Amino acid sequence: MLQAYRAANDANDPTRLARQAERVALAQAREARQAEKALLKAEAQARLEAEKQERQAAIAAAAQAEAEQREAEAKSRRPVLDEAARKAERDRRYANRKARKR
């Protein structure tokens, strides 16, 4: 009996089939928009992540360059400091030697 009622309704209501087809089309369009939105969001996230990695790499490179520059400056000053220390030691010994002679 239920099947007969459904069959009668299907045959008698052609607009219902059109509405159902429209709902299906709308649902498919919605899914397509959501998929496109998700894709755009994923691309934006990937782009932001790439930019973040580039910034971090630039910061690391700058820090490395600065450290190398400081090390080079320290190495260039080291002979001057060593020479100054040798001269100070020599002057101290000279002063001690002169003090003993008196």
C-alpha positions, 0 to 999 in steps of 0.5 A: 500500500505504501509503495502504491502511494509513493508511486502515485505521488511520483507520477502525480508530482513532476515538480517534486522531481525538479525541486529534488534535482535543484537541491542536488545541484545546489548541494553539489555547487556548495561542495564545489565551493567548499572544496575550492575554499579549502584549496585556497586556504591550504595554498595560503597556508603553504605560502605563509609557511614558505614565507616564514621559513624564508624569514627564518633562513634570512635571520639565521644567515644574518646571525651567522654572518654577524658571528663570523664578522665578530670572530674575524674582528676578534682574530684581527685584534688578538695579535694587537692585544698579544703584542701589547701584553708582550710590550707591557711584560717587557716594560715591567721586566725593564722597570724591575731591572732598573729598580734592582740596580738602584 
